[in-house]
Amino acid sequence: MESRRGLMIVILSRFLLVPCFYFTAKYGDQGWMIMLTSFLGLTNGYLTVCVLTSAPKGYKGPEQNALGNLLVMFLLGGIFAGVTLDWLWLIGKGW
């Protein structure tokens, strides 16, 4: 996916999965939850790669490098924050 507008629409449309997760958790079967989680994970990976490859294309030379470094830094920061908060969640539950 190349267009920034298309990427933004697809990324924001993933918020429509929130009611699907709620409905599946309340009324659905485990198979639907596995399918939704798999779909969310696959789209997350694909869209991350699309953003990381298409974002620097509008800039030249050093700006591309700086933007690429910033994108990777924030990606790693988000992964680290997610792992840390998940670990704290497990500690809080007494595991």
Phi and psi in degrees as a GROMACS rama.xvg file:
@    title "Ramachandran Plot"
@    xaxis  label "Phi"
@    yaxis  label "Psi"
@TYPE xy
-107.557  -35.4565  GLU-2
-77.9365  139.233  SER-3
-67.8831  -35.9035  ARG-4
-64.5554  -44.0523  ARG-5
-62.8538  -41.3124  GLY-6
-60.7847  -44.3844  LEU-7
-63.7353  -40.3686  MET-8
-64.2537  -44.9002  ILE-9
-66.4728  -41.4355  VAL-10
-64.3389  -45.0647  ILE-11
-70.956  -28.672  LEU-12
-69.5133  -16.9311  SER-13
-66.895  -17.885  ARG-14
-65.8388  -19.3366  PHE-15
-68.5776  -14.0831  LEU-16
-74.714  -18.6054  LEU-17
-59.4433  -50.777  VAL-18
-63.0092  -31.6852  PRO-19
-63.7988  -42.9036  CYS-20
-64.0134  -41.9195  PHE-21
-62.4057  -47.9303  TYR-22
-62.6745  -41.632  PHE-23
-67.5704  -38.8412  THR-24
-66.4638  -34.233  ALA-25
-84.5562  -42.5627  LYS-26
-121.485  -15.301  TYR-27
-90.7164  -173.552  GLY-28
-101.658  162.864  ASP-29
-65.2924  -30.6835  GLN-30
-62.3022  -40.198  GLY-31
-65.4881  -38.5321  TRP-32
-65.5899  -40.2567  MET-33
-63.5648  -42.0664  ILE-34
-64.0392  -44.7553  MET-35
-64.2739  -42.7309  LEU-36
-65.031  -40.6009  THR-37
-64.4296  -42.9092  SER-38
-62.3425  -42.7753  PHE-39
-63.3075  -41.7715  LEU-40
-66.2846  -43.2691  GLY-41
-65.8287  -43.3597  LEU-42
-68.5168  -31.9764  THR-43
-63.4635  -46.4778  ASN-44
-64.7956  -45.0271  GLY-45
-63.699  -46.2969  TYR-46
-69.8957  -31.8176  LEU-47
-63.0907  -45.0398  THR-48
-63.374  -41.9855  VAL-49
-61.053  -44.2613  CYS-50
-66.8922  -43.9574  VAL-51
-65.7148  -27.5129  LEU-52
-91.9499  -28.9153  THR-53
-94.656  -22.751  SER-54
-63.1139  -44.5745  ALA-55
-74.958  -5.05429  PRO-56
-66.9313  -22.2517  LYS-57
-84.2651  0.520865  GLY-58
-120.252  171.212  TYR-59
-119.703  148.361  LYS-60
41.6707  -112.456  GLY-61
-63.6435  -30.2291  PRO-62
-66.1841  -38.0078  GLU-63
-61.2853  -44.9329  GLN-64
-63.4864  -44.123  ASN-65
-64.0297  -42.6551  ALA-66
-65.5497  -41.2021  LEU-67
-60.7565  -42.6021  GLY-68
-63.8101  -41.3112  ASN-69
-63.846  -43.208  LEU-70
-61.4463  -44.2579  LEU-71
-66.8443  -39.8626  VAL-72
-61.7319  -45.1918  MET-73
-70.3907  -33.2815  PHE-74
-63.2842  -48.2406  LEU-75
-66.1934  -36.6214  LEU-76
-62.7011  -40.5746  GLY-77
-66.8613  -40.4808  GLY-78
-64.1258  -44.3741  ILE-79
-62.7445  -42.8949  PHE-80
-63.3655  -40.9903  ALA-81
-63.7336  -43.1198  GLY-82
-65.3201  -43.0732  VAL-83
-64.2298  -46.2371  THR-84
-66.1782  -35.1246  LEU-85
-66.3487  -39.9362  ASP-86
-63.949  -44.0034  TRP-87
-63.9909  -34.8728  LEU-88
-62.0054  -43.3958  TRP-89
-67.69  -38.6504  LEU-90
-64.4182  -40.8131  ILE-91
-65.0572  -25.7458  GLY-92
-84.0639  -2.99577  LYS-93
86.3719  23.7669  GLY-94
